[in-house]
Amino acid sequence: MAKMRTVDAIVAILTKEGATEAFGLPGAAINPLYSAMKAHGGIRHTLARHVEGASHMADGYSRAKAGNIGICLGTSGPAGTDMITGLYAAQADSIPMLCFTGQAPVAKLHKEDFQAVDIESIAKPLTKMAMTILEPGQVPGAVQKAFQLMRSGRPGPVLLDLPFDVQMAQIEFDVDVYEPLPVEKPRATRKQAEKALDMLTASERPLIVAGGGIINADASAQLVELAELLDVPVVPTLMGWGAIPDDHPLMAGMVGLQTSHRYGNATFLESDFVIGIGNRWANRHTGSIEKYTAGRTFVHVDIEPTQIGRVFSPDFGIVSDAGAALEALLEVARERKAAGALPDYSAWAESTRARRGRLQRKTHFENVPMKPQRVYEEMNRAFGPETTYVSTIGLSQIAGAQMLHVFGPRKWINAGQAGPLGWTGPAALGVVRGKPGETVVALSGDYDFQFMIEELAVGAQFQLPYIHVVVNNSYLGLIRQSQRGFEMDYHVSLAFENVNSTGLSETAQGYGVDHVKVAEGLGCKAIRVEHPDDLGPAFEKARALMAEYRVPVVVEAILERVTNISMGTELDNVTEFEGIAERPEDAPTAIVALTGTGA
């Protein structure tokens, strides 16, 4: 066998496992691994400006395409602690991501050496495996195990911590005989599929709740086929959005307290049976469990056994990969369809489509400063079905989920459970790496945008073009709205008179940070929009600038300072702060044209 440094073995394994996209920052304690990447040449590296940003880039890359595993690299000490938010975001949403940190030499680990921190203990709760590798001979096996764990069961991140002397040590390793370990995924049985369908077909108004596990399993086509075979409407969760295209007749809308549709909640409350596939029953989706479960029978399918019954006990639980479960359900459903043994749910399905034509929110406002709803309306006009949206948290994300349209899997990429501010920009850069040549549009409020704004320079340096829509009300909008219950508006305003921003219109004055100047200073292009009629031309110009300069283009929309976005405490208690759509021209980009109002 060949004798080589452990880091050379790592790079050879990465290549054989198909993980060749890395994001990070070099440093003294991780330089051996960087030297191996340079010598090998098979790993593409994107230099971030912050290690947390690098972790979100790797996360975004992993989410962009089935099978992707992004790599995040950092030196010892603070580089590892900077990764923690990225590990949390990936772990919470079941995203595979492989992090490497440098570390002090083994003999120094208990001596409080410079930048020596017990990152294994810190990262363990947020990973499928966190390991400081103390013996050089363990390196190949640890990396091999990392890939197996990331791909098996519920996906998730792994962190491997590499002491400097372990990286430099020589080991015997032959990559030609290296083989990935088998991936372990539970599969639904025939009997389980039969029982689930028996329960579904015993109901009158069934729904399929499609979770992010379907996206992870790359099983959206099977979901759509099953829905069409049964003629049963589908409710995607926020993480499952796109598993069925928004323009599909059986797309019933999203359900929940915030990121939901009026028609989605109304349809769910009419249902009597729900099969959830690859979902977590997240609280922003369910509201109170009493209201959510009342009068309904539930089947829950999830790849992770401990998810079954975690939020509430279903009537029947199946531990299975979402794709495998859908295949089993399809096999039984096809047979019953051929035998004429499936109920006719066409009237129920038609009723859900009718609600889509009645229960809509108004998006067409002419106000100056603008209302955010108009921004999303113009985004729907400007960006077609091929668009991939990237967002994380805040009123911008909530309103975007209520009003934007998504037409396929992995076209809505969102840090759904962790929701870390600052995730959007660097994640979008990772998505661009994973979807070269495709249209990527990020959506942020001003605060999310400011959190990791320095990563725009990465997009300029490495020519990673995307459009970043920033809806700017110079407020921590979601926190301000949540403070209404405390009758306060306390430390949530970002407004100030910027002494360096002269010549602004009266509308744009007092909004604080000059995002256009900052973006241009970081090597990108930026457009400020103050009038709703100028949004369409601005998006068109942004496309042209992106194509010409191959850099991120920021489109900043100056909003009214205070807008409350629809949300509530229960599925039947969502407050509509703005008027609902009463005429087709109130919601001109709705998938289903408004046909009337009412319940």
C-alpha positions in Angstrom: 0.0 0.0 0.0 1.0 3.6 -0.5 2.3 5.6 2.4 0.8 9.1 2.7 -0.2 11.8 5.2 -3.6 11.4 6.7 -4.8 14.6 5.0 -3.9 13.2 1.6 -6.0 10.1 2.5 -8.9 12.4 3.5 -8.8 14.2 0.1 -8.7 10.9 -1.8 -11.7 9.7 0.2 -13.7 12.9 -0.4 -13.2 12.5 -4.1 -14.2 8.9 -4.1 -17.3 9.7 -2.0 -18.2 12.4 -4.5 -17.9 15.3 -2.0 -15.7 17.8 -3.9 -17.2 21.2 -3.1 -15.6 22.9 -0.1 -16.2 26.3 1.7 -14.0 27.7 4.4 -11.0 29.7 5.6 -7.5 28.4 6.0 -5.5 28.8 9.2 -2.4 27.5 10.8 -4.0 24.4 12.4 -5.8 23.3 9.2 -3.1 24.2 6.7 -2.0 20.5 6.3 -5.5 19.6 4.9 -5.4 22.7 2.7 -2.0 21.6 1.4 -3.5 18.2 0.5 -6.3 19.8 -1.4 -3.9 22.0 -3.3 -1.7 19.0 -4.2 -4.6 16.9 -5.2 -6.6 19.5 -7.2 -9.9 17.7 -7.1 -11.6 19.7 -4.5 -13.0 23.1 -5.4 -12.7 25.6 -2.6 -14.6 28.8 -2.0 -13.0 31.3 0.4 -15.6 32.7 2.8 -15.2 35.8 4.9 -16.5 34.2 8.1 -16.5 30.6 9.1 -20.2 30.7 10.0 -20.8 32.0 6.5 -18.8 29.0 5.1 -21.0 26.6 7.1 -24.1 28.2 5.6 -22.6 28.0 2.1 -21.9 24.3 2.6 -25.4 23.8 3.9 -26.9 25.6 0.9 -24.8 23.5 -1.5 -26.1 20.3 0.2 -29.7 21.5 -0.1 -29.4 22.5 -3.8 -29.3 19.0 -5.3 -30.0 15.5 -4.2 -26.8 13.7 -3.2 -24.8 16.8 -2.5 -22.7 17.0 0.6 -21.0 20.3 1.2 -17.8 20.5 3.1 -16.9 23.3 5.6 -13.3 23.9 6.7 -11.9 26.0 9.5 -8.9 26.2 11.7 -8.8 25.5 15.5 -10.6 27.3 18.3 -13.0 30.0 17.1 -13.4 28.5 13.7 -15.1 25.5 15.2 -17.3 27.6 17.5 -18.2 29.8 14.5 -19.5 26.7 12.8 -22.0 25.8 15.5 -24.9 27.9 14.2 -24.3 26.2 10.8 -24.3 22.8 12.3 -27.5 23.6 14.2 -29.3 24.8 11.0 -28.2 21.7 9.1 -29.1 19.3 11.9 -32.5 20.9 12.5 -33.5 20.5 8.8 -31.9 17.0 8.3 -29.1 18.3 5.9 -25.9 16.3 5.4 -22.8 18.5 5.8 -19.2 17.6 6.6 -17.1 20.0 8.8 -13.4 19.7 9.4 -11.6 21.7 12.0 -8.0 22.0 12.8 -6.8 21.4 16.4 -3.8 21.7 18.6 -1.4 18.7 18.7 -2.7 15.8 20.7 -0.2 16.3 23.5 -1.4 19.9 24.0 -5.1 19.3 24.2 -5.2 19.3 28.1 -2.8 22.3 28.4 -5.0 25.2 27.3 -2.9 25.7 24.2 -3.6 28.6 21.9 -7.0 28.1 20.2 -7.4 24.7 21.6 -11.1 24.1 22.4 -13.0 20.9 23.0 -15.1 21.3 19.9 -16.1 17.6 20.0 -18.1 18.2 23.2 -19.5 21.5 21.9 -20.7 20.1 18.6 -22.0 16.7 19.7 -25.6 17.7 20.4 -25.8 19.3 16.9 -24.3 16.5 14.8 -24.7 12.8 14.0 -21.1 12.4 15.0 -18.5 14.8 16.4 -15.0 13.3 16.9 -11.6 14.6 17.7 -9.4 12.0 16.0 -6.5 11.2 18.3 -4.8 8.4 16.3 -3.7 8.8 12.7 -4.7 5.3 11.8 -8.4 6.1 12.7 -8.6 8.9 10.1 -9.8 6.8 7.0 -12.4 4.9 9.1 -13.7 8.1 10.8 -14.2 9.8 7.4 -15.8 6.6 6.0 -18.2 6.4 9.0 -19.0 10.1 8.6 -20.3 9.6 5.1 -22.3 6.6 6.1 -23.9 8.5 9.0 -24.7 11.5 6.9 -26.5 9.4 4.3 -28.2 6.9 6.6 -31.5 7.3 8.4 -32.4 10.9 9.1 -29.6 12.9 7.3 -27.5 15.4 9.2 -24.1 17.0 9.7 -20.8 15.5 11.0 -17.8 17.3 12.5 -14.3 15.8 12.4 -11.6 17.6 14.5 -8.0 17.0 13.3 -5.1 17.7 15.6 -2.2 19.1 13.7 0.2 16.2 14.4 -2.5 13.7 13.3 -2.9 15.6 10.0 0.9 15.4 9.4 1.3 11.8 10.4 2.0 9.1 7.7 -0.3 6.1 7.3 -0.7 3.2 4.9 -3.7 3.8 2.7 -4.8 2.5 -0.7 -7.7 4.5 -2.1 -8.2 2.1 -5.0 -9.6 -0.5 -2.6 -11.6 2.0 -0.5 -15.4 1.5 -0.7 -18.1 3.6 0.9 -20.0 1.9 3.7 -23.6 0.7 2.9 -26.3 3.3 3.5 -29.0 2.2 6.0 -32.6 3.4 5.5 -35.7 1.8 6.9 -38.3 0.8 4.3 -42.1 0.5 4.8 -43.5 -3.0 4.3 -46.3 -4.1 2.1 -48.5 -4.7 5.2 -47.8 -1.2 6.5 -48.7 0.3 3.1 -51.9 -1.7 3.0 -53.0 -0.6 6.5 -52.2 3.1 5.7 -54.3 3.0 2.6 -57.1 1.1 4.4 -57.2 4.0 6.9 -57.1 6.6 4.1 -59.8 5.1 2.0 -62.0 4.7 5.0 -62.1 8.5 5.3 -64.2 11.0 3.4 -61.8 14.0 3.2 -58.2 12.8 3.3 -55.1 14.9 3.0 -51.4 14.2 2.4 -49.0 16.3 4.4 -45.7 16.4 2.4 -42.6 17.1 4.6 -39.0 17.9 3.8 -38.2 14.2 4.0 -39.8 13.8 0.6 -37.4 16.4 -0.7 -34.4 14.7 1.0 -35.4 11.4 -0.5 -35.7 12.9 -4.0 -39.2 11.4 -4.1 -41.4 14.4 -5.3 -42.4 12.6 -8.5 -43.7 9.6 -6.5 -45.6 12.0 -4.2 -47.3 13.6 -7.2 -48.1 10.2 -8.7 -49.7 9.0 -5.5 -51.7 12.1 -5.1 -53.0 11.9 -8.7 -53.7 8.1 -8.4 -55.8 8.7 -5.3 -57.1 12.2 -6.3 -56.2 13.3 -2.8 -55.1 16.9 -2.1 -51.6 17.7 -0.8 -50.5 20.1 1.9 -46.7 20.7 1.8 -44.9 21.9 4.9 -42.6 24.8 4.7 -39.7 22.3 4.2 -41.7 20.3 1.8 -42.8 23.3 -0.3 -42.2 22.4 -4.0 -42.6 18.7 -3.5 -45.8 19.3 -5.5 -45.8 22.3 -7.8 -47.9 25.3 -6.7 -49.8 25.1 -10.0 -50.8 21.5 -9.6 -54.6 21.0 -9.2 -54.0 18.9 -6.0 -51.8 21.5 -4.3 -54.1 22.5 -1.4 -51.9 25.2 0.1 -49.7 25.4 3.2 -51.1 25.2 6.7 -50.0 26.9 9.8 -49.9 30.0 12.0 -47.5 32.0 9.8 -46.2 30.5 6.6 -49.6 29.4 5.4 -52.4 30.2 3.0 -55.9 31.1 4.0 -57.3 28.3 1.7 -54.7 25.8 3.1 -55.9 26.3 6.7 -59.6 26.2 5.6 -59.1 22.9 3.7 -57.2 21.3 6.6 -59.9 22.2 9.1 -62.4 20.4 6.8 -60.3 17.2 6.6 -61.0 14.0 8.5 -57.8 12.0 7.7 -54.1 13.1 7.4 -51.1 11.0 6.3 -47.9 12.9 7.1 -44.9 11.7 5.1 -41.4 12.9 6.1 -42.6 15.7 8.3 -42.1 16.7 12.0 -45.4 18.3 13.0 -43.6 21.6 13.6 -45.5 24.0 15.9 -45.7 26.8 13.4 -47.5 24.3 11.1 -49.8 22.8 13.7 -50.7 25.5 16.2 -52.2 23.8 19.3 -52.2 20.0 19.0 -55.8 19.9 20.3 -57.1 22.0 17.5 -54.9 20.3 14.9 -55.8 16.8 15.7 -59.5 17.2 16.6 -61.8 15.1 14.4 -58.9 13.6 12.4 -57.2 10.2 12.1 -53.4 10.4 11.5 -50.8 8.2 9.9 -47.2 9.4 10.4 -44.4 8.2 8.2 -40.9 9.2 9.1 -37.4 7.9 8.7 -36.4 8.5 12.3 -38.2 6.2 14.8 -38.1 8.7 17.6 -40.1 11.2 15.5 -43.1 9.0 15.6 -45.2 10.2 18.6 -42.8 13.0 19.5 -45.3 15.8 19.1 -48.5 13.7 19.3 -49.3 10.0 19.0 -50.6 9.1 15.5 -53.2 6.4 15.0 -50.6 4.5 13.0 -46.9 5.1 12.7 -44.5 3.8 10.0 -40.7 4.1 10.3 -39.5 4.5 6.7 -37.6 6.6 4.2 -40.1 8.8 2.5 -39.2 7.5 -0.9 -39.5 3.9 0.1 -42.8 4.5 1.8 -44.2 6.3 -1.3 -43.1 3.4 -3.5 -44.9 0.9 -1.2 -48.0 3.0 -1.1 -47.9 3.4 -4.9 -47.6 -0.4 -5.4 -50.8 -1.0 -3.4 -52.7 2.0 -4.8 -52.0 1.0 -8.4 -53.4 -2.5 -7.7 -56.5 -1.1 -6.0 -57.0 1.4 -8.8 -56.8 -1.3 -11.4 -59.4 -3.4 -9.4 -61.7 -0.4 -9.1 -61.3 -0.4 -5.3 -60.4 3.2 -4.6 -63.0 5.7 -3.5 -63.9 8.7 -5.7 -62.4 11.8 -4.0 -63.0 14.1 -7.0 -65.6 16.2 -5.2 -63.3 16.7 -2.2 -60.4 17.6 -4.4 -62.6 20.0 -6.3 -63.7 21.7 -3.1 -60.0 22.4 -2.2 -59.5 24.0 -5.6 -62.6 26.1 -5.1 -61.2 27.5 -1.8 -58.1 28.5 -3.7 -60.3 30.7 -5.8 -62.0 32.3 -2.9 -59.6 32.6 0.1 -56.8 34.8 -1.0 -54.8 37.7 0.4 -54.5 41.0 -1.3 -51.1 41.7 -2.9 -51.8 44.7 -5.1 -51.1 47.9 -3.2 -50.1 51.2 -4.8 -48.7 52.7 -1.5 -45.5 54.7 -1.4 -43.5 53.7 0.7 -44.4 50.2 -0.5 -46.2 47.5 1.2 -44.2 44.2 1.1 -47.1 42.3 -0.5 -46.6 44.2 -3.7 -42.9 43.2 -3.8 -43.9 39.5 -3.8 -46.5 40.1 -6.5 -43.9 41.7 -8.7 -41.4 38.8 -7.9 -44.1 36.4 -9.1 -44.3 38.3 -12.4 -40.5 38.7 -12.8 -39.3 35.2 -11.8 -40.6 32.1 -13.6 -41.1 28.4 -12.6 -37.3 27.7 -13.0 -36.5 30.1 -10.1 -34.9 28.8 -6.8 -35.8 31.0 -3.8 -33.5 31.1 -0.7 -34.7 32.6 2.6 -34.5 32.0 6.3 -36.6 34.0 8.9 -38.5 37.1 9.6 -41.6 38.9 8.2 -39.9 38.8 4.8 -39.8 35.0 4.8 -43.3 34.6 6.3 -44.9 36.9 3.8 -42.8 35.4 1.0 -44.1 31.9 1.9 -47.7 33.3 1.9 -47.4 35.0 -1.5 -44.6 33.6 -3.7 -45.0 30.6 -6.0 -42.7 27.5 -6.0 -42.8 25.0 -8.8 -40.6 22.1 -7.9 -38.5 20.4 -5.3 -35.4 22.2 -4.0 -36.8 25.5 -5.5 -37.6 26.8 -2.0 -34.5 26.5 0.2 -35.1 27.6 3.7 -33.5 27.2 7.1 -36.9 26.2 8.5 -36.4 25.0 12.0 -33.3 27.0 13.2 -34.0 30.2 11.2 -30.7 31.9 11.9 -30.5 35.5 10.8 -27.7 35.9 8.2 -28.1 32.5 6.7 -29.8 33.6 3.5 -26.8 35.3 1.7 -24.1 32.7 2.3 -26.6 29.9 1.7 -27.6 31.4 -1.6 -23.9 31.4 -2.6 -23.8 27.7 -1.8 -27.0 27.1 -3.8 -25.4 28.9 -6.8 -22.4 26.5 -6.6 -24.9 23.6 -6.5 -27.1 25.0 -9.4 -24.7 26.6 -11.8 -26.4 28.6 -14.5 -29.8 28.5 -12.8 -31.8 31.5 -11.5 -31.3 31.9 -7.8 -33.2 34.6 -5.9 -32.6 35.3 -2.2 -35.1 37.0 0.0 -34.1 38.9 3.1 -35.3 41.6 5.5 -32.8 44.3 6.2 -31.7 42.8 9.5 -31.1 39.3 8.0 -29.2 40.9 5.2 -27.0 42.9 7.5 -26.0 39.9 9.6 -23.5 38.4 7.2 -23.4 41.1 4.5 -19.6 40.6 4.1 -20.2 37.4 2.3 -21.4 39.4 -0.8 -17.7 39.8 -1.5 -17.4 36.1 -1.9 -20.0 36.2 -4.7 -18.0 39.0 -6.4 -14.6 37.3 -6.0 -15.8 33.9 -7.2 -18.4 35.1 -9.7 -21.4 33.6 -8.1 -24.3 35.6 -9.5 -27.7 35.7 -7.9 -30.4 38.3 -7.1 -30.8 39.3 -3.5 -34.2 41.0 -2.8 -34.0 43.0 0.4 -37.3 44.3 1.7 -36.2 47.2 3.9 -38.4 48.7 6.5 -35.5 49.5 8.8 -37.0 47.4 11.6 -36.7 44.0 13.2 -40.2 43.5 11.8 -41.1 40.1 13.2 -39.9 41.0 16.7 -41.7 44.3 16.5 -44.9 42.5 15.6 -44.4 40.0 18.4 -43.9 42.9 20.9 -47.4 44.2 20.2 -48.6 41.7 22.8 -46.4 43.5 25.3 -47.6 46.9 24.2 -44.1 48.0 23.4 -41.8 48.9 20.5 -38.5 48.5 22.2 -35.0 48.3 20.6 -36.4 46.9 17.3 -35.8 50.0 15.1 -32.8 50.1 12.8 -33.5 53.6 11.6 -31.1 56.6 11.8 -30.1 59.5 9.7 -27.0 58.2 7.8 -24.6 61.2 7.6 -22.9 59.6 4.5 -26.0 59.1 2.5 -26.9 62.4 1.0 -29.2 63.1 -2.0 -31.7 60.4 -1.0 -35.3 61.0 -1.8 -37.6 61.9 1.0 -39.0 58.3 0.9 -35.6 56.7 1.5 -34.3 59.1 4.1 -33.8 57.8 7.7 -33.5 54.1 6.9 -30.0 53.9 8.4 -27.6 51.5 6.6 -27.0 52.4 3.0 -27.3 48.9 1.5 -26.5 50.1 -2.0 -23.2 51.6 -1.0 -22.2 48.6 1.1 -23.1 46.2 -1.7 -21.1 48.2 -4.2 -18.2 48.5 -1.8 -18.2 44.7 -1.6 -17.9 44.4 -5.4 -21.6 43.8 -6.2 -24.3 45.7 -8.0 -27.3 47.2 -6.3 -30.6 48.9 -7.2 -32.8 50.9 -4.8 -36.5 50.9 -5.6 -39.0 53.3 -4.0 -42.1 53.0 -6.1 -44.0 49.8 -6.8 -44.3 50.4 -10.5 -40.5 50.4 -10.7 -40.1 46.9 -9.2 -40.6 45.1 -12.5 -38.0 47.2 -14.4 -35.6 46.8 -11.5 -35.8 43.0 -11.6 -35.2 43.1 -15.3 -32.2 45.3 -14.9 -30.9 43.1 -12.1 -31.0 40.1 -14.5 -29.0 42.1 -17.0 -26.4 43.2 -14.5 -26.1 39.7 -13.2 -25.5 38.4 -16.7 -23.0 41.1 -17.5 -20.9 41.3 -14.4 -21.4 37.7 -12.9 -21.8 39.1 -9.4 -24.6 39.2 -6.9 -27.1 42.0 -7.5 -29.0 43.5 -4.6 -32.5 44.9 -5.3 -33.6 46.9 -2.2 -37.3 47.7 -1.9 -38.0 50.7 0.5 -41.0 49.6 2.5 -43.4 51.4 4.8 -41.9 51.2 8.3 -44.7 49.2 9.9 -46.5 46.3 8.2 -48.1 43.5 10.2 -48.1 40.2 8.3 -50.9 37.7 8.7 -50.4 35.3 11.6 -52.3 33.9 14.6 -52.6 31.5 17.5 -54.6 28.7 15.9 -55.4 27.5 12.4 -58.8 29.1 12.7 -57.5 32.2 14.5 -55.1 33.9 12.0 -55.4 37.7 12.0 -55.5 39.3 8.6 -54.1 42.7 9.2 -54.6 43.9 5.6 -57.7 43.6 3.6 -58.4 40.3 1.9 -58.6 40.0 -1.9 -62.1 40.8 -3.1 -61.5 41.2 -6.8 -59.2 39.4 -9.2 -57.1 42.6 -9.5 -56.4 42.5 -5.8 -54.3 39.3 -6.3 -53.3 39.4 -10.0 -50.5 36.8 -9.7 -52.5 34.2 -7.7 -52.2 30.7 -9.2 -55.9 30.4 -9.2 -57.8 33.5 -10.3 -60.0 34.9 -7.6 -63.6 33.8 -8.2 -65.3 35.2 -5.1 -64.8 35.7 -1.4 -66.1 34.1 1.7 -65.5 30.8 3.5 
